[in-house]
Amino acid sequence: MPLWAVLVWLAVWQLAAWWVDAPILLVSPLTALKRLLELAFEAAFWRAVGFSVGRILLGFLLSALLGVALAAAAYRFRRVRELLMPLVAAVKAVPVASFVILVLLWVSSRDLSVVISLLIGFPVIYANVLAGLDSTDPRLIEMARVFRVPFRRQLGTVYLSQVAPFLRSGLGLAIGLCWKSGVAAEVIGIPDGTIGEKLYMAKIYLDTAGLFAWTFVIIVTAFVFERLFLRLLDWIAGRYA
């Protein structure tokens, strides 16, 4: 991400804050940063970040595992693909708020972000991996069979090399969606000691600076983990492809 672009948008934010001239509606970047530094010295801040990060990442990892596994099954078996079509279409179409309300009937609010992140991330990863598998060059597969290349080797040299760009795109998109939907679920379910609860309380008490500070935490955390996962995927693809 270019530094100059970040600075330009920070300048736009600052100009907008001066123009509005109403901190309860829009605070300046420096005010939000000051509030963030105040929160960083509170133990509750780190507990909330740790809890939400753990739950949302767990949901993301589960969605990745489920998406890859079911995409492989759908690629291999036509009936599995047909069976999953209505489910994937429904999950993609249903709003997050509807999922949150339904899931709250079945699980506790503290586990809500795990389930919601799983549901929202799954169709993205599934669709991307399946598209990658479908685009695999059949001549490479046939050649591997003719020369009796072991299946384990085929996974790396044929399938992984073909699917990696699609998987990378799906994971990058899914982790962002998991963060947004996971935190949104926490705002609705309001489990104690979570980022979503802190956002909700900031709204209740008109703590606009706190609202921007917590939003900044979400953006930075999502960006960092997205970079880490994509770098890990690139390393795996380079190592085994």
VOGU-3710 file (C-alpha; in Angstrom, 3 decimals, decimal comma):
1> mplwavlvwl> 0,000/0,000/0,000  1,651/3,300/-1,100  2,406/5,631/1,801  1,529/8,715/-0,233  -2,007/7,420/-0,831  -2,506/6,857/2,910  -1,254/10,386/3,635  -3,586/11,871/1,034  -6,640/10,215/2,607  -5,522/11,242/6,088
11> avwqlaawwv> -5,300/14,828/4,808  -8,807/14,515/3,329  -10,043/13,204/6,688  -8,408/16,129/8,511  -9,913/18,686/6,112  -13,343/17,080/6,492  -13,027/17,250/10,303  -12,160/20,960/10,101  -15,057/21,598/7,732  -17,626/19,721/9,857
21> dapillvspl> -16,213/21,274/13,055  -18,284/18,943/15,240  -16,207/16,305/17,072  -19,321/14,336/17,998  -19,866/13,713/14,262  -16,319/13,528/12,930  -13,067/13,695/14,866  -9,664/14,476/13,407  -7,036/11,769/12,772  -4,914/13,087/15,655
31> talkrllela> -7,856/12,913/18,068  -8,571/9,334/17,015  -4,873/8,443/17,382  -4,784/10,001/20,847  -7,809/7,937/21,884  -6,200/4,805/20,442  -3,052/5,395/22,497  -5,195/5,832/25,616  -6,953/2,536/24,922  -3,628/0,777/24,303
41> feaafwravg> -2,694/1,250/27,956  -5,815/-0,581/29,135  -5,725/-4,341/29,707  -9,339/-4,616/28,539  -8,275/-3,294/25,134  -5,823/-6,134/24,532  -8,212/-8,736/25,905  -10,916/-7,576/23,492  -8,510/-7,545/20,537  -7,152/-10,986/21,422
51> fsvgrillgf> -10,612/-12,507/21,862  -12,027/-11,126/18,609  -8,885/-11,922/16,614  -8,890/-15,504/17,877  -12,575/-16,088/17,161  -12,605/-14,478/13,710  -9,391/-16,176/12,601  -10,773/-19,513/13,776  -13,873/-18,949/11,650  -11,704/-17,936/8,686
61> llsallgval> -9,479/-21,016/8,978  -12,513/-23,285/9,232  -14,037/-21,622/6,172  -10,765/-22,129/4,274  -10,541/-25,810/5,198  -14,203/-26,435/4,411  -14,076/-24,450/1,181  -10,995/-26,245/-0,142  -12,260/-29,699/0,892  -15,721/-29,278/-0,612
71> aaaayrfrrv> -14,337/-27,658/-3,767  -12,086/-30,683/-4,266  -15,060/-33,002/-3,735  -17,219/-30,962/-6,124  -14,463/-31,059/-8,755  -14,195/-34,831/-8,447  -17,892/-35,698/-8,171  -20,591/-33,998/-10,258  -23,344/-34,940/-7,786  -21,514/-33,170/-4,961
81> rellmplvaa> -21,249/-30,029/-7,094  -24,955/-30,129/-7,884  -25,839/-30,762/-4,255  -23,793/-27,779/-3,050  -25,105/-25,314/-5,655  -28,284/-24,307/-3,750  -26,420/-24,132/-0,424  -23,645/-21,893/-1,759  -26,165/-19,659/-3,558  -28,230/-19,292/-0,371
91> vkavpvasfv> -25,220/-18,487/1,818  -24,054/-15,855/-0,675  -27,494/-14,226/-0,865  -28,617/-14,159/2,791  -27,687/-10,883/4,582  -25,244/-11,065/7,499  -27,863/-9,678/9,892  -30,230/-12,547/9,072  -27,485/-15,080/9,704  -26,632/-13,425/13,021
101> ilvllwvssr> -30,209/-13,575/14,262  -30,593/-17,199/13,203  -27,256/-18,323/14,617  -27,994/-16,634/17,954  -30,828/-19,150/18,361  -28,325/-22,012/18,245  -25,014/-20,800/19,731  -23,910/-18,409/22,462  -22,997/-14,854/21,559  -19,336/-15,555/22,404
111> dlsvvislli> -19,132/-18,126/19,602  -21,196/-16,067/17,183  -18,273/-14,501/15,292  -16,736/-17,936/14,647  -19,883/-19,258/12,954  -20,587/-16,058/11,019  -16,991/-15,810/9,750  -17,191/-19,448/8,674  -20,459/-18,930/6,799  -19,363/-15,733/5,057
121> gfpviyanvl> -15,873/-16,886/4,102  -16,820/-20,376/2,906  -18,621/-19,576/-0,403  -15,860/-17,191/-1,510  -13,079/-19,731/-0,987  -15,159/-22,600/-2,360  -16,017/-20,736/-5,575  -12,440/-19,578/-6,182  -10,850/-22,974/-5,542  -13,437/-24,717/-7,723
131> agldstdprl> -12,805/-22,217/-10,520  -9,085/-22,896/-10,219  -9,578/-26,636/-10,383  -11,899/-26,308/-13,380  -9,257/-24,254/-15,198  -6,516/-26,845/-14,662  -5,030/-27,815/-18,010  -6,323/-31,357/-18,763  -3,195/-32,028/-20,838  -1,032/-31,647/-17,728
141> iemarvfrvp> -3,256/-34,088/-15,849  -3,130/-36,576/-18,713  0,642/-36,252/-18,990  1,040/-36,863/-15,262  -1,074/-40,003/-15,567  0,803/-41,269/-18,612  4,147/-40,907/-16,836  2,623/-42,328/-13,639  3,514/-39,330/-11,518  2,564/-40,074/-7,869
151> frrqlgtvyl> -0,618/-38,300/-6,795  1,217/-36,449/-4,023  3,554/-35,010/-6,633  0,629/-34,172/-8,882  -0,900/-32,087/-6,092  2,105/-29,801/-6,076  3,263/-29,715/-9,673  -0,140/-29,767/-11,389  -3,009/-28,782/-9,129  -1,373/-26,415/-6,633
161> sqvapflrsg> 0,417/-24,439/-9,324  -2,867/-23,994/-11,213  -5,099/-23,336/-8,214  -2,737/-21,103/-6,185  -3,687/-17,792/-7,911  -7,403/-18,531/-7,451  -6,883/-19,615/-3,830  -4,805/-16,512/-3,137  -7,547/-14,273/-4,511  -10,221/-16,137/-2,544
171> lglaiglcwk> -8,326/-16,023/0,742  -7,540/-12,327/0,355  -11,198/-11,512/-0,242  -12,522/-13,956/2,358  -10,398/-12,739/5,257  -11,630/-9,187/4,728  -15,236/-10,363/4,611  -14,684/-12,516/7,706  -13,424/-9,507/9,649  -16,308/-7,275/8,613
181> sgvaaevigi> -18,977/-9,887/9,202  -17,378/-11,185/12,414  -17,223/-7,749/14,008  -20,734/-6,946/12,745  -21,937/-10,123/14,453  -20,278/-9,010/17,689  -21,953/-5,590/17,444  -25,351/-7,291/17,155  -24,748/-10,087/19,676  -22,734/-7,840/22,049
191> pdgtigekly> -20,619/-10,575/23,717  -18,602/-9,176/26,623  -14,969/-8,295/26,045  -14,968/-8,112/22,248  -14,202/-5,467/19,641  -17,862/-5,479/18,605  -18,975/-4,730/22,156  -16,470/-1,853/22,392  -17,793/-0,410/19,133  -21,365/-0,674/20,402
201> makiyldtag> -20,494/1,012/23,707  -18,648/3,785/21,879  -21,835/4,437/19,915  -24,010/4,387/23,032  -21,803/6,882/24,874  -21,201/9,029/21,758  -17,463/8,326/21,990  -16,731/9,190/18,362  -12,972/9,183/18,915  -13,224/5,700/20,425
211> lfawtfviiv> -15,364/4,554/17,507  -12,708/5,655/15,018  -9,932/4,195/17,180  -11,559/0,755/17,282  -12,295/0,951/13,553  -8,613/1,662/12,957  -7,720/-1,420/15,009  -10,015/-3,543/12,819  -8,504/-2,188/9,601  -4,892/-2,664/10,699
221> tafvferlfl> -5,473/-6,128/12,170  -7,314/-7,353/9,077  -4,586/-5,945/6,809  -1,749/-7,524/8,819  -3,308/-10,987/8,924  -4,236/-10,809/5,247  -0,597/-10,075/4,367  0,624/-12,888/6,629  -1,721/-15,482/5,157  -0,964/-14,485/1,577
231> rlldwiagry> 2,781/-14,604/2,206  2,382/-18,028/3,786  0,400/-19,223/0,774  3,024/-17,836/-1,612  5,752/-19,657/0,326  3,839/-22,930/0,235  3,154/-22,569/-3,494  6,816/-21,818/-4,163  7,985/-24,657/-1,946  5,829/-27,438/-3,349
241> a> 4,923/-26,266/-6,842
//
